[in-house]
Amino acid sequence: MGSLDRGLRILVAIAIGILFYFDKISGPFAYLLITLSIVFVLTSLVSFCPLYLPLKMNTRK
């Protein structure tokens, strides 16, 4: 996973967290997005996305 990919994932996770904190998103959809943001943060920290393997994607230069 490239650094741009990791950075974008972190930014999206932060944005989702802010929206959730200020009650701009709520209900089951909000919890789905929070789960997604947790996955984004975890995959960014380990620099590996398991979904990229079957799709044969690589975001490194």
PQR file of N, CA, C, O and H, with PARSE charges and radii, in Angstrom:
ATOM      1  N   MET A   1       0.840  -1.158   0.000 -0.4000 1.5000
ATOM      2  CA  MET A   1       0.000   0.000   0.000 -0.0000 2.0000
ATOM      3  C   MET A   1       0.894   1.232   0.000  0.5500 1.7000
ATOM      4  O   MET A   1       1.806   1.357   0.817 -0.5500 1.4000
ATOM      5  N   GLY A   2       0.617   2.132  -0.925 -0.4000 1.5000
ATOM      6  CA  GLY A   2       1.411   3.349  -1.035 -0.0000 2.0000
ATOM      7  C   GLY A   2       1.059   4.383   0.023  0.5500 1.7000
ATOM      8  O   GLY A   2       0.034   4.283   0.699 -0.5500 1.4000
ATOM      9  H   GLY A   2      -0.123   2.031  -1.589  0.4000 1.0000
ATOM     10  N   SER A   3       1.923   5.370   0.152 -0.4000 1.5000
ATOM     11  CA  SER A   3       1.725   6.389   1.185 -0.0000 2.0000
ATOM     12  C   SER A   3       0.511   7.263   0.891  0.5500 1.7000
ATOM     13  O   SER A   3      -0.171   7.689   1.823 -0.5500 1.4000
ATOM     14  H   SER A   3       2.755   5.452  -0.396  0.4000 1.0000
ATOM     15  N   LEU A   4       0.226   7.539  -0.367 -0.4000 1.5000
ATOM     16  CA  LEU A   4      -0.967   8.315  -0.711 -0.0000 2.0000
ATOM     17  C   LEU A   4      -2.227   7.545  -0.320  0.5500 1.7000
ATOM     18  O   LEU A   4      -3.155   8.123   0.245 -0.5500 1.4000
ATOM     19  H   LEU A   4       0.780   7.192  -1.124  0.4000 1.0000
ATOM     20  N   ASP A   5      -2.264   6.272  -0.612 -0.4000 1.5000
ATOM     21  CA  ASP A   5      -3.393   5.411  -0.248 -0.0000 2.0000
ATOM     22  C   ASP A   5      -3.590   5.403   1.264  0.5500 1.7000
ATOM     23  O   ASP A   5      -4.713   5.543   1.748 -0.5500 1.4000
ATOM     24  H   ASP A   5      -1.510   5.803  -1.071  0.4000 1.0000
ATOM     25  N   ARG A   6      -2.510   5.242   2.000 -0.4000 1.5000
ATOM     26  CA  ARG A   6      -2.592   5.228   3.466 -0.0000 2.0000
ATOM     27  C   ARG A   6      -3.089   6.560   4.007  0.5500 1.7000
ATOM     28  O   ARG A   6      -3.928   6.590   4.907 -0.5500 1.4000
ATOM     29  H   ARG A   6      -1.597   5.129   1.607  0.4000 1.0000
ATOM     30  N   GLY A   7      -2.584   7.648   3.471 -0.4000 1.5000
ATOM     31  CA  GLY A   7      -3.001   8.979   3.914 -0.0000 2.0000
ATOM     32  C   GLY A   7      -4.472   9.252   3.650  0.5500 1.7000
ATOM     33  O   GLY A   7      -5.171   9.807   4.497 -0.5500 1.4000
ATOM     34  H   GLY A   7      -1.902   7.623   2.740  0.4000 1.0000
ATOM     35  N   LEU A   8      -4.938   8.857   2.467 -0.4000 1.5000
ATOM     36  CA  LEU A   8      -6.353   9.055   2.130 -0.0000 2.0000
ATOM     37  C   LEU A   8      -7.264   8.229   3.029  0.5500 1.7000
ATOM     38  O   LEU A   8      -8.336   8.687   3.425 -0.5500 1.4000
ATOM     39  H   LEU A   8      -4.369   8.406   1.779  0.4000 1.0000
ATOM     40  N   ARG A   9      -6.840   7.023   3.348 -0.4000 1.5000
ATOM     41  CA  ARG A   9      -7.634   6.182   4.241 -0.0000 2.0000
ATOM     42  C   ARG A   9      -7.749   6.804   5.632  0.5500 1.7000
ATOM     43  O   ARG A   9      -8.817   6.778   6.244 -0.5500 1.4000
ATOM     44  H   ARG A   9      -5.969   6.651   3.026  0.4000 1.0000
ATOM     45  N   ILE A  10      -6.651   7.357   6.123 -0.4000 1.5000
ATOM     46  CA  ILE A  10      -6.661   8.011   7.437 -0.0000 2.0000
ATOM     47  C   ILE A  10      -7.572   9.244   7.407  0.5500 1.7000
ATOM     48  O   ILE A  10      -8.343   9.468   8.340 -0.5500 1.4000
ATOM     49  H   ILE A  10      -5.783   7.378   5.627  0.4000 1.0000
ATOM     50  N   LEU A  11      -7.483  10.035   6.344 -0.4000 1.5000
ATOM     51  CA  LEU A  11      -8.328  11.225   6.239 -0.0000 2.0000
ATOM     52  C   LEU A  11      -9.815  10.875   6.182  0.5500 1.7000
ATOM     53  O   LEU A  11     -10.638  11.542   6.808 -0.5500 1.4000
ATOM     54  H   LEU A  11      -6.857   9.853   5.587  0.4000 1.0000
ATOM     55  N   VAL A  12     -10.152   9.839   5.439 -0.4000 1.5000
ATOM     56  CA  VAL A  12     -11.551   9.408   5.361 -0.0000 2.0000
ATOM     57  C   VAL A  12     -12.023   8.918   6.726  0.5500 1.7000
ATOM     58  O   VAL A  12     -13.144   9.214   7.140 -0.5500 1.4000
ATOM     59  H   VAL A  12      -9.483   9.297   4.930  0.4000 1.0000
ATOM     60  N   ALA A  13     -11.181   8.177   7.419 -0.4000 1.5000
ATOM     61  CA  ALA A  13     -11.545   7.678   8.750 -0.0000 2.0000
ATOM     62  C   ALA A  13     -11.763   8.837   9.726  0.5500 1.7000
ATOM     63  O   ALA A  13     -12.696   8.806  10.529 -0.5500 1.4000
ATOM     64  H   ALA A  13     -10.270   7.936   7.083  0.4000 1.0000
ATOM     65  N   ILE A  14     -10.915   9.844   9.659 -0.4000 1.5000
ATOM     66  CA  ILE A  14     -11.075  11.011  10.528 -0.0000 2.0000
ATOM     67  C   ILE A  14     -12.367  11.751  10.192  0.5500 1.7000
ATOM     68  O   ILE A  14     -13.096  12.173  11.089 -0.5500 1.4000
ATOM     69  H   ILE A  14     -10.157   9.869   9.007  0.4000 1.0000
ATOM     70  N   ALA A  15     -12.644  11.907   8.910 -0.4000 1.5000
ATOM     71  CA  ALA A  15     -13.877  12.594   8.496 -0.0000 2.0000
ATOM     72  C   ALA A  15     -15.115  11.854   8.993  0.5500 1.7000
ATOM     73  O   ALA A  15     -16.062  12.479   9.471 -0.5500 1.4000
ATOM     74  H   ALA A  15     -12.052  11.565   8.182  0.4000 1.0000
ATOM     75  N   ILE A  16     -15.111  10.543   8.884 -0.4000 1.5000
ATOM     76  CA  ILE A  16     -16.245   9.748   9.373 -0.0000 2.0000
ATOM     77  C   ILE A  16     -16.380   9.904  10.880  0.5500 1.7000
ATOM     78  O   ILE A  16     -17.490  10.046  11.394 -0.5500 1.4000
ATOM     79  H   ILE A  16     -14.342  10.036   8.496  0.4000 1.0000
ATOM     80  N   GLY A  17     -15.260   9.879  11.589 -0.4000 1.5000
ATOM     81  CA  GLY A  17     -15.290  10.061  13.041 -0.0000 2.0000
ATOM     82  C   GLY A  17     -15.862  11.412  13.433  0.5500 1.7000
ATOM     83  O   GLY A  17     -16.649  11.505  14.375 -0.5500 1.4000
ATOM     84  H   GLY A  17     -14.359   9.763  11.171  0.4000 1.0000
ATOM     85  N   ILE A  18     -15.477  12.455  12.722 -0.4000 1.5000
ATOM     86  CA  ILE A  18     -15.992  13.793  13.009 -0.0000 2.0000
ATOM     87  C   ILE A  18     -17.485  13.873  12.739  0.5500 1.7000
ATOM     88  O   ILE A  18     -18.232  14.435  13.540 -0.5500 1.4000
ATOM     89  H   ILE A  18     -14.838  12.380  11.956  0.4000 1.0000
ATOM     90  N   LEU A  19     -17.926  13.314  11.618 -0.4000 1.5000
ATOM     91  CA  LEU A  19     -19.358  13.314  11.297 -0.0000 2.0000
ATOM     92  C   LEU A  19     -20.161  12.562  12.351  0.5500 1.7000
ATOM     93  O   LEU A  19     -21.256  12.984  12.722 -0.5500 1.4000
ATOM     94  H   LEU A  19     -17.319  12.857  10.968  0.4000 1.0000
ATOM     95  N   PHE A  20     -19.621  11.461  12.825 -0.4000 1.5000
ATOM     96  CA  PHE A  20     -20.306  10.684  13.851 -0.0000 2.0000
ATOM     97  C   PHE A  20     -20.339  11.446  15.171  0.5500 1.7000
ATOM     98  O   PHE A  20     -21.364  11.456  15.853 -0.5500 1.4000
ATOM     99  H   PHE A  20     -18.731  11.118  12.524  0.4000 1.0000
ATOM    100  N   TYR A  21     -19.244  12.075  15.533 -0.4000 1.5000
ATOM    101  CA  TYR A  21     -19.149  12.805  16.796 -0.0000 2.0000
ATOM    102  C   TYR A  21     -20.146  13.964  16.846  0.5500 1.7000
ATOM    103  O   TYR A  21     -20.749  14.221  17.888 -0.5500 1.4000
ATOM    104  H   TYR A  21     -18.411  12.067  14.979  0.4000 1.0000
ATOM    105  N   PHE A  22     -20.318  14.653  15.732 -0.4000 1.5000
ATOM    106  CA  PHE A  22     -21.226  15.794  15.685 -0.0000 2.0000
ATOM    107  C   PHE A  22     -22.634  15.407  15.246  0.5500 1.7000
ATOM    108  O   PHE A  22     -23.415  16.278  14.863 -0.5500 1.4000
ATOM    109  H   PHE A  22     -19.828  14.444  14.885  0.4000 1.0000
ATOM    110  N   ASP A  23     -22.971  14.129  15.292 -0.4000 1.5000
ATOM    111  CA  ASP A  23     -24.307  13.605  14.973 -0.0000 2.0000
ATOM    112  C   ASP A  23     -24.806  13.974  13.575  0.5500 1.7000
ATOM    113  O   ASP A  23     -26.004  14.171  13.374 -0.5500 1.4000
ATOM    114  H   ASP A  23     -22.336  13.421  15.603  0.4000 1.0000
ATOM    115  N   LYS A  24     -23.909  14.064  12.633 -0.4000 1.5000
ATOM    116  CA  LYS A  24     -24.305  14.307  11.240 -0.0000 2.0000
ATOM    117  C   LYS A  24     -24.698  13.001  10.559  0.5500 1.7000
ATOM    118  O   LYS A  24     -25.436  13.003   9.574 -0.5500 1.4000
ATOM    119  H   LYS A  24     -22.935  13.904  12.796  0.4000 1.0000
ATOM    120  N   ILE A  25     -24.206  11.900  11.085 -0.4000 1.5000
ATOM    121  CA  ILE A  25     -24.622  10.573  10.623 -0.0000 2.0000
ATOM    122  C   ILE A  25     -25.084   9.800  11.852  0.5500 1.7000
ATOM    123  O   ILE A  25     -24.526   9.941  12.940 -0.5500 1.4000
ATOM    124  H   ILE A  25     -23.606  11.899  11.885  0.4000 1.0000
ATOM    125  N   SER A  26     -26.102   8.990  11.660 -0.4000 1.5000
ATOM    126  CA  SER A  26     -26.620   8.222  12.798 -0.0000 2.0000
ATOM    127  C   SER A  26     -27.282   6.939  12.289  0.5500 1.7000
ATOM    128  O   SER A  26     -27.439   6.722  11.088 -0.5500 1.4000
ATOM    129  H   SER A  26     -26.556   8.875  10.777  0.4000 1.0000
ATOM    130  N   GLY A  27     -27.653   6.120  13.235 -0.4000 1.5000
ATOM    131  CA  GLY A  27     -28.337   4.871  12.913 -0.0000 2.0000
ATOM    132  C   GLY A  27     -27.392   3.785  12.457  0.5500 1.7000
ATOM    133  O   GLY A  27     -26.180   3.876  12.651 -0.5500 1.4000
ATOM    134  H   GLY A  27     -27.526   6.296  14.211  0.4000 1.0000
ATOM    135  N   PRO A  28     -27.954   2.757  11.850 -0.5600 1.5000
ATOM    136  CA  PRO A  28     -27.140   1.615  11.399  0.2800 2.0000
ATOM    137  C   PRO A  28     -26.084   2.015  10.363  0.5500 1.7000
ATOM    138  O   PRO A  28     -24.984   1.463  10.341 -0.5500 1.4000
ATOM    139  N   PHE A  29     -26.430   2.973   9.515 -0.4000 1.5000
ATOM    140  CA  PHE A  29     -25.480   3.431   8.504 -0.0000 2.0000
ATOM    141  C   PHE A  29     -24.233   4.031   9.157  0.5500 1.7000
ATOM    142  O   PHE A  29     -23.118   3.828   8.677 -0.5500 1.4000
ATOM    143  H   PHE A  29     -27.324   3.421   9.533  0.4000 1.0000
ATOM    144  N   ALA A  30     -24.424   4.764  10.244 -0.4000 1.5000
ATOM    145  CA  ALA A  30     -23.301   5.370  10.961 -0.0000 2.0000
ATOM    146  C   ALA A  30     -22.386   4.292  11.523  0.5500 1.7000
ATOM    147  O   ALA A  30     -21.164   4.417  11.441 -0.5500 1.4000
ATOM    148  H   ALA A  30     -25.330   4.929  10.634  0.4000 1.0000
ATOM    149  N   TYR A  31     -22.955   3.245  12.089 -0.4000 1.5000
ATOM    150  CA  TYR A  31     -22.129   2.176  12.651 -0.0000 2.0000
ATOM    151  C   TYR A  31     -21.401   1.400  11.564  0.5500 1.7000
ATOM    152  O   TYR A  31     -20.294   0.909  11.785 -0.5500 1.4000
ATOM    153  H   TYR A  31     -23.947   3.144  12.155  0.4000 1.0000
ATOM    154  N   LEU A  32     -22.010   1.288  10.405 -0.4000 1.5000
ATOM    155  CA  LEU A  32     -21.333   0.667   9.272 -0.0000 2.0000
ATOM    156  C   LEU A  32     -20.131   1.518   8.846  0.5500 1.7000
ATOM    157  O   LEU A  32     -19.054   0.991   8.568 -0.5500 1.4000
ATOM    158  H   LEU A  32     -22.910   1.687  10.226  0.4000 1.0000
ATOM    159  N   LEU A  33     -20.329   2.829   8.800 -0.4000 1.5000
ATOM    160  CA  LEU A  33     -19.231   3.719   8.429 -0.0000 2.0000
ATOM    161  C   LEU A  33     -18.126   3.740   9.488  0.5500 1.7000
ATOM    162  O   LEU A  33     -16.944   3.806   9.148 -0.5500 1.4000
ATOM    163  H   LEU A  33     -21.205   3.257   9.026  0.4000 1.0000
ATOM    164  N   ILE A  34     -18.498   3.685  10.754 -0.4000 1.5000
ATOM    165  CA  ILE A  34     -17.495   3.634  11.820 -0.0000 2.0000
ATOM    166  C   ILE A  34     -16.663   2.358  11.695  0.5500 1.7000
ATOM    167  O   ILE A  34     -15.442   2.390  11.849 -0.5500 1.4000
ATOM    168  H   ILE A  34     -19.458   3.631  11.030  0.4000 1.0000
ATOM    169  N   THR A  35     -17.321   1.248  11.419 -0.4000 1.5000
ATOM    170  CA  THR A  35     -16.605  -0.015  11.209 -0.0000 2.0000
ATOM    171  C   THR A  35     -15.649   0.099  10.033  0.5500 1.7000
ATOM    172  O   THR A  35     -14.505  -0.351  10.105 -0.5500 1.4000
ATOM    173  H   THR A  35     -18.312   1.222  11.294  0.4000 1.0000
ATOM    174  N   LEU A  36     -16.120   0.702   8.955 -0.4000 1.5000
ATOM    175  CA  LEU A  36     -15.272   0.903   7.782 -0.0000 2.0000
ATOM    176  C   LEU A  36     -14.078   1.787   8.115  0.5500 1.7000
ATOM    177  O   LEU A  36     -12.965   1.525   7.658 -0.5500 1.4000
ATOM    178  H   LEU A  36     -17.048   1.068   8.896  0.4000 1.0000
ATOM    179  N   SER A  37     -14.299   2.829   8.904 -0.4000 1.5000
ATOM    180  CA  SER A  37     -13.187   3.711   9.255 -0.0000 2.0000
ATOM    181  C   SER A  37     -12.158   2.994  10.135  0.5500 1.7000
ATOM    182  O   SER A  37     -10.959   3.246  10.016 -0.5500 1.4000
ATOM    183  H   SER A  37     -15.203   3.042   9.275  0.4000 1.0000
ATOM    184  N   ILE A  38     -12.618   2.110  11.008 -0.4000 1.5000
ATOM    185  CA  ILE A  38     -11.694   1.318  11.825 -0.0000 2.0000
ATOM    186  C   ILE A  38     -10.848   0.415  10.928  0.5500 1.7000
ATOM    187  O   ILE A  38      -9.642   0.280  11.138 -0.5500 1.4000
ATOM    188  H   ILE A  38     -13.592   1.905  11.104  0.4000 1.0000
ATOM    189  N   VAL A  39     -11.472  -0.191   9.947 -0.4000 1.5000
ATOM    190  CA  VAL A  39     -10.743  -1.036   8.991 -0.0000 2.0000
ATOM    191  C   VAL A  39      -9.732  -0.196   8.219  0.5500 1.7000
ATOM    192  O   VAL A  39      -8.605  -0.636   7.992 -0.5500 1.4000
ATOM    193  H   VAL A  39     -12.451  -0.081   9.777  0.4000 1.0000
ATOM    194  N   PHE A  40     -10.129   1.014   7.811 -0.4000 1.5000
ATOM    195  CA  PHE A  40      -9.212   1.892   7.091 -0.0000 2.0000
ATOM    196  C   PHE A  40      -7.988   2.226   7.940  0.5500 1.7000
ATOM    197  O   PHE A  40      -6.860   2.200   7.447 -0.5500 1.4000
ATOM    198  H   PHE A  40     -11.045   1.371   7.995  0.4000 1.0000
ATOM    199  N   VAL A  41      -8.210   2.537   9.205 -0.4000 1.5000
ATOM    200  CA  VAL A  41      -7.090   2.874  10.087 -0.0000 2.0000
ATOM    201  C   VAL A  41      -6.181   1.664  10.279  0.5500 1.7000
ATOM    202  O   VAL A  41      -4.959   1.785  10.191 -0.5500 1.4000
ATOM    203  H   VAL A  41      -9.126   2.558   9.606  0.4000 1.0000
ATOM    204  N   LEU A  42      -6.767   0.508  10.540 -0.4000 1.5000
ATOM    205  CA  LEU A  42      -5.950  -0.696  10.761 -0.0000 2.0000
ATOM    206  C   LEU A  42      -5.140  -1.072   9.528  0.5500 1.7000
ATOM    207  O   LEU A  42      -3.959  -1.400   9.642 -0.5500 1.4000
ATOM    208  H   LEU A  42      -7.760   0.409  10.612  0.4000 1.0000
ATOM    209  N   THR A  43      -5.764  -1.029   8.347 -0.4000 1.5000
ATOM    210  CA  THR A  43      -5.029  -1.377   7.131 -0.0000 2.0000
ATOM    211  C   THR A  43      -3.961  -0.336   6.824  0.5500 1.7000
ATOM    212  O   THR A  43      -2.928  -0.662   6.239 -0.5500 1.4000
ATOM    213  H   THR A  43      -6.723  -0.762   8.255  0.4000 1.0000
ATOM    214  N   SER A  44      -4.200   0.907   7.210 -0.4000 1.5000
ATOM    215  CA  SER A  44      -3.177   1.941   7.011 -0.0000 2.0000
ATOM    216  C   SER A  44      -1.994   1.726   7.939  0.5500 1.7000
ATOM    217  O   SER A  44      -0.846   1.928   7.541 -0.5500 1.4000
ATOM    218  H   SER A  44      -5.039   1.172   7.685  0.4000 1.0000
ATOM    219  N   LEU A  45      -2.262   1.322   9.157 -0.4000 1.5000
ATOM    220  CA  LEU A  45      -1.178   1.106  10.115 -0.0000 2.0000
ATOM    221  C   LEU A  45      -0.279  -0.055   9.717  0.5500 1.7000
ATOM    222  O   LEU A  45       0.933   0.005   9.925 -0.5500 1.4000
ATOM    223  H   LEU A  45      -3.194   1.158   9.480  0.4000 1.0000
ATOM    224  N   VAL A  46      -0.848  -1.104   9.153 -0.4000 1.5000
ATOM    225  CA  VAL A  46      -0.031  -2.266   8.766 -0.0000 2.0000
ATOM    226  C   VAL A  46       0.410  -2.203   7.303  0.5500 1.7000
ATOM    227  O   VAL A  46       1.152  -3.069   6.838 -0.5500 1.4000
ATOM    228  H   VAL A  46      -1.833  -1.154   8.984  0.4000 1.0000
ATOM    229  N   SER A  47      -0.048  -1.171   6.574 -0.4000 1.5000
ATOM    230  CA  SER A  47       0.297  -0.977   5.155 -0.0000 2.0000
ATOM    231  C   SER A  47      -0.052  -2.188   4.296  0.5500 1.7000
ATOM    232  O   SER A  47       0.692  -2.546   3.383 -0.5500 1.4000
ATOM    233  H   SER A  47      -0.650  -0.467   6.951  0.4000 1.0000
ATOM    234  N   PHE A  48      -1.172  -2.804   4.591 -0.4000 1.5000
ATOM    235  CA  PHE A  48      -1.602  -3.972   3.829 -0.0000 2.0000
ATOM    236  C   PHE A  48      -3.123  -4.031   3.790  0.5500 1.7000
ATOM    237  O   PHE A  48      -3.784  -3.911   4.822 -0.5500 1.4000
ATOM    238  H   PHE A  48      -1.776  -2.513   5.333  0.4000 1.0000
ATOM    239  N   CYS A  49      -3.670  -4.215   2.598 -0.4000 1.5000
ATOM    240  CA  CYS A  49      -5.113  -4.373   2.441 -0.0000 2.0000
ATOM    241  C   CYS A  49      -5.368  -5.745   1.824  0.5500 1.7000
ATOM    242  O   CYS A  49      -4.963  -5.993   0.688 -0.5500 1.4000
ATOM    243  H   CYS A  49      -3.132  -4.313   1.761  0.4000 1.0000
ATOM    244  N   PRO A  50      -6.040  -6.648   2.562 -0.5600 1.5000
ATOM    245  CA  PRO A  50      -6.262  -7.994   2.044  0.2800 2.0000
ATOM    246  C   PRO A  50      -7.110  -8.034   0.772  0.5500 1.7000
ATOM    247  O   PRO A  50      -7.023  -8.986  -0.003 -0.5500 1.4000
ATOM    248  N   LEU A  51      -7.917  -7.015   0.561 -0.4000 1.5000
ATOM    249  CA  LEU A  51      -8.759  -6.975  -0.636 -0.0000 2.0000
ATOM    250  C   LEU A  51      -7.927  -6.742  -1.897  0.5500 1.7000
ATOM    251  O   LEU A  51      -8.363  -7.078  -2.997 -0.5500 1.4000
ATOM    252  H   LEU A  51      -7.987  -6.241   1.190  0.4000 1.0000
ATOM    253  N   TYR A  52      -6.742  -6.173  -1.746 -0.4000 1.5000
ATOM    254  CA  TYR A  52      -5.890  -5.917  -2.902 -0.0000 2.0000
ATOM    255  C   TYR A  52      -5.321  -7.202  -3.508  0.5500 1.7000
ATOM    256  O   TYR A  52      -5.014  -7.231  -4.699 -0.5500 1.4000
ATOM    257  H   TYR A  52      -6.388  -5.899  -0.852  0.4000 1.0000
ATOM    258  N   LEU A  53      -5.175  -8.258  -2.714 -0.4000 1.5000
ATOM    259  CA  LEU A  53      -4.604  -9.511  -3.239 -0.0000 2.0000
ATOM    260  C   LEU A  53      -5.452 -10.137  -4.336  0.5500 1.7000
ATOM    261  O   LEU A  53      -4.933 -10.365  -5.429 -0.5500 1.4000
ATOM    262  H   LEU A  53      -5.424  -8.234  -1.746  0.4000 1.0000
ATOM    263  N   PRO A  54      -6.752 -10.431  -4.099 -0.5600 1.5000
ATOM    264  CA  PRO A  54      -7.529 -11.054  -5.170  0.2800 2.0000
ATOM    265  C   PRO A  54      -7.758 -10.114  -6.355  0.5500 1.7000
ATOM    266  O   PRO A  54      -7.960 -10.568  -7.481 -0.5500 1.4000
ATOM    267  N   LEU A  55      -7.727  -8.803  -6.099 -0.4000 1.5000
ATOM    268  CA  LEU A  55      -7.924  -7.846  -7.183 -0.0000 2.0000
ATOM    269  C   LEU A  55      -6.621  -7.510  -7.899  0.5500 1.7000
ATOM    270  O   LEU A  55      -6.618  -6.793  -8.899 -0.5500 1.4000
ATOM    271  H   LEU A  55      -7.564  -8.434  -5.184  0.4000 1.0000
ATOM    272  N   LYS A  56      -5.508  -8.040  -7.372 -0.4000 1.5000
ATOM    273  CA  LYS A  56      -4.172  -7.829  -7.935 -0.0000 2.0000
ATOM    274  C   LYS A  56      -3.857  -6.337  -8.081  0.5500 1.7000
ATOM    275  O   LYS A  56      -3.345  -5.886  -9.105 -0.5500 1.4000
ATOM    276  H   LYS A  56      -5.511  -8.623  -6.559  0.4000 1.0000
ATOM    277  N   MET A  57      -4.180  -5.588  -7.025 -0.4000 1.5000
ATOM    278  CA  MET A  57      -3.912  -4.158  -7.019 -0.0000 2.0000
ATOM    279  C   MET A  57      -2.637  -3.877  -6.243  0.5500 1.7000
ATOM    280  O   MET A  57      -2.287  -4.606  -5.316 -0.5500 1.4000
ATOM    281  H   MET A  57      -4.597  -5.954  -6.193  0.4000 1.0000
ATOM    282  N   ASN A  58      -1.952  -2.818  -6.630 -0.4000 1.5000
ATOM    283  CA  ASN A  58      -0.761  -2.378  -5.943 -0.0000 2.0000
ATOM    284  C   ASN A  58      -0.716  -0.862  -6.036  0.5500 1.7000
ATOM    285  O   ASN A  58      -0.718  -0.321  -7.142 -0.5500 1.4000
ATOM    286  H   ASN A  58      -2.237  -2.225  -7.383  0.4000 1.0000
ATOM    287  N   THR A  59      -0.675  -0.161  -4.913 -0.4000 1.5000
ATOM    288  CA  THR A  59      -0.655   1.285  -4.929 -0.0000 2.0000
ATOM    289  C   THR A  59       0.723   1.839  -4.599  0.5500 1.7000
ATOM    290  O   THR A  59       0.877   3.046  -4.414 -0.5500 1.4000
ATOM    291  H   THR A  59      -0.673  -0.600  -4.015  0.4000 1.0000
ATOM    292  N   ARG A  60       1.713   0.980  -4.523 -0.4000 1.5000
ATOM    293  CA  ARG A  60       3.093   1.441  -4.336 -0.0000 2.0000
ATOM    294  C   ARG A  60       3.649   1.872  -5.670  0.5500 1.7000
ATOM    295  O   ARG A  60       3.229   1.396  -6.725 -0.5500 1.4000
ATOM    296  H   ARG A  60       1.588  -0.001  -4.672  0.4000 1.0000
ATOM    297  N   LYS A  61       4.607   2.785  -5.604 -0.4000 1.5000
ATOM    298  CA  LYS A  61       5.234   3.238  -6.851 -0.0000 2.0000
ATOM    299  C   LYS A  61       6.303   2.284  -7.297  0.5500 1.7000
ATOM    300  O   LYS A  61       6.937   2.505  -8.328 -0.5500 1.4000
ATOM    301  H   LYS A  61       4.948   3.171  -4.747  0.4000 1.0000
TER
END
